[in-house]
Amino acid sequence: MKQIENSQLDQIDRRILDELAQNGRISVAELSRRVNLSKTPCQARMKRLEQAGYILGYRAVLDPRRLGLPHVAFVEVRLSDTRKAALDAFNKAVRLLPEVEQVHMIASSFDYLLKVRTKDISAYREVLGEKISALPHVAHTSTHVSMEAVKDEVE
C-alpha cells in the first residue's frame, strides 16, 4: 500500500475526499466535473487515495429511527483489570454486540465509552444487564441517555 503524506494531498485530492464524504455514490463523471479534472486522472487519484488508506470504504448511511432503533445511550465502562490481556478480551467481545455502534477507549476515570442503540429503554436495559455487564472484566457501568442528537455527522 503506497503511503501519501498529508502534506502531499493537494487541493484536488482534498476536494475529491470532500465530495466522496458527502456522497460516496457519486459517479466518477460527476466527481471529475465537480473537481475540474478529466475522468481518467480522477479515477487514478481515487484509487491512489484508497490504496493509501484515506478512503476506507463506501457504505449506505441508514436511518436508525426508520429501522426502529431511535434510543441512544452512552455507557461509561470501568474494567476490573486493564492489563493487555484483559483489554484484548473486552475489545474482542464488545465488537460482537450489534447494539453497540461505537467503542472508544478513554483516558478518564472510566476505561471505555460505548454508544448503544436500541428500540427503547426496556431493550437498552436488557442489553446492559445481559450483554454489556457480562463482557469480560466489566466492573462498573454508568449510563447517559441521549434526549436528542443535535449534531450527528452521519445524518
N, C-alpha and C positions, 0 to 999 in steps of 0.2 A: 504494500500500500504506500503510495507516494505521499509524503507529508508536504503540506503547504503551510508556511509560517503565516500567522495573522497579518504580518506586515506585507506579505506577498499577495494578499487579497486586494485586487484593485476595485475601482468603483463599479465596474460591470459585474464582477463576482458578487459584490455586496448587493447589487440590485437584483441579480438572479436569486440570491438567497432570500432577500426580502419578498420578492414576488412568489417564490415557491412556499414560503412560510404562510403567506396569505391564501394561496390556492395551489395545493400540490397536484391538482388535476389539470392545471393549465396546459394547453398544448404547447409543444416546442415552437410551433409557428407563432403563436400569440406571445409566448415568453420572449422570443427573439425580437419581435416587433416592439414590445414594451421596453426592452433594454437596448434597443437600437443596434442589433447585431444580426448578421445573417444566420440562418438555421443551423448549418453545419458547425460553425465555431461555437454557437450557443450550446449545441449538444455536447461538443467536446469539453466545454467548460463545466457543464453539469456532471459529466462523467468524472472529470478530474476532481470536482468538489465532493462527489460521492466517494471516490476512492480515497480521498484524503480525510474522510470522516466528518466533513462539515454537514453533509446530508446523511442522516441516519436511516431514513426510510420515508415512505409515503403511506398515509392512512386516512381513513374517514374519521371525522370528528362526530361522534354520536351525541344526541341529546338525552342525557340520563333521565330527565323528567319525563320525557315521552316514553322512555323504556320502563317507567315505573320505579325509578330509583332516585327520588328527589331529596332524600335525607342524607346530609353530610355531617360527619362528626370527625373531629381531630382528636387523636388519642396520644397522650404522653405515655410512654412505656419506660419503666425503670427495670433494669435487669438485676438479678441477684449476683451475676458473675459477668465481668466484662473482659475476661481473657479471650484471646483469639478463637479458641475452640468454641466458646460459648457464643461469641458474636457470629461466627460462621454458622452454627446450628440455628440461631434465631433467624439470621438472614435467609437461609435456605428454606426454613419452614414458613416464614411470613410471605415469601414470594408465591407460595401455593394458595394463598387465600384470595379468591376472586373479589371479595368485597373490599379488599384493601387496594386502593388506587395508587397510593404513593407511600413510600417509606423513606424517611430521612434519618440518618444518624446525626444526633445533635450534641453540640458542646454546651451542656447546661446541667441543671440538677436532675435531669432525666436523660435517658440514652437515645430514645427514638421518638419520632413524631410520625404518626400514621394518619393518612386521610382515608376514611372509611365511608363507603356509600351503600345505603340500603333503602328499602322501600319506606320504612317508618321507624320510629323509636323502638317499637317492640322487636322488630327484626334486628335492629342495631344491638339491643340488649342481649339477644341470643348470640349474635356474632361475638360480642365482647365476652360473654360468660363462657361460651362453649369453644370458641376458636382462639381469640386473641389471648385470653388469660391462660389457655392451655399451651401456648407456644413455649418453646424451651427457654428456661431461665427467667421467665417473667415474674417479677416480684411485686410490682405495683403498676396500676394504670390510673390515669385521670382523663376524663372526657370533657371536650369542649364542643358543644353542638352549634353548628352554623345556622344562623337565622336567615341570612341572605348572602349570596355571592355578589359583592359589589363590583369586583373585577376578577375575571377568570380568563386567562389568555386563550383557552381553547374555545371560547364562545365567539 
